[in-house]
């Protein structure tokens, strides 16, 4: 990812992260630590990271909604700690929060 950031020099990076971690039953703390690494790489490249919480899971994946919500809580906390923009992914889009 670092090379893509350096080569493209984006002004913003929209990060949609964590759904596969929930499905694979990875620990939410590990998922958030990995997300924080991505955020730090973006900031080091003078790229503004924007993160989003997870969308609800449906069908056979709905059993992972509990872990998805724990990851989403971690995403909101990370955004608050880092004073970042974040977007809440629900059934319908909502305004981006600063």
N, C-alpha and C positions, 0 to 999 in steps of 0.2 A: 504494500500500500504506500509506503514511503516514496518509492520511485514514481508511482502514479501521481502522488501529490506534487512532487518536485517537477515532474515533466509537464503536468497540466496547469499547475499554479491556480487552482480554483479559488474563487473568492469565498464560496460557501461549500460545505460538504453536508448533505442530508444523510444521516446515518439511521438506517432501519435495521436494528440488531436485536437478537435475542430469541426469535421464534424457534429456530432450530435448537437452541440451547434448552428451551422448555420441552420440546418434543423428545430430545435425547436425555431428558432428566438430569441435565448438568446443574450443579449447584448455582443458585442465583448470585451468590457472592462472586463466584468465579466469572460468571457472565458479565457482571458489572465491572469487575477488574479488567477484563478484556476490552470492554467498551471504553473504559477510561484510558486504556493504552491508545485506542483509535483517536479519542478526543485529544489526547496530548500530542499525538503525531500531527493532527490537523493544526493545532495551535502553534506547534513548532514551525509549521510551514506558512504561518500567517494566514491560515484558512479558518474561517468561522464555522465551527461545527454546529449543526442543528440536529438534535436527537428526537426520536419519537418513541412513545410507549407502544406496546404491542397491541395489535388488533385482537379481538376475541377469536378464539378458535372454534370451528364448527365441525359437525359430523364426527368422524372417528377421532379427530384431534381434540374434541371438546374436553376430553379427560385431562388435558394439560393446562386448562384455564387457571387452575390454582397456581401452578408454577409460573405461568405467563404473567399473572397479576403480581407475584412476588418480584419478578424481573422488572415489570413496569414500575413498581414502587421504588426499586433501586434506580431506575432511569430518572424518575422524578427527583429523587434525592441527589443524584449526581448532578443533574441540571441545576438544582438549587445551590449546591456547594460550589459549583464551577461558574455560577452566574451566567448560565447559558440559555439560549433559546431552546424551547422544546415544544413538541406538539403531541397532544393526546389523541391516540388512535382509538376511536370507538366505531360504532356502526356508521356514524356520520362524522364528517370532519368538523372540527371546531377551530376557532381562531387560535393562531400560534401565540403562545404565552412567552413573555420575556422573563 
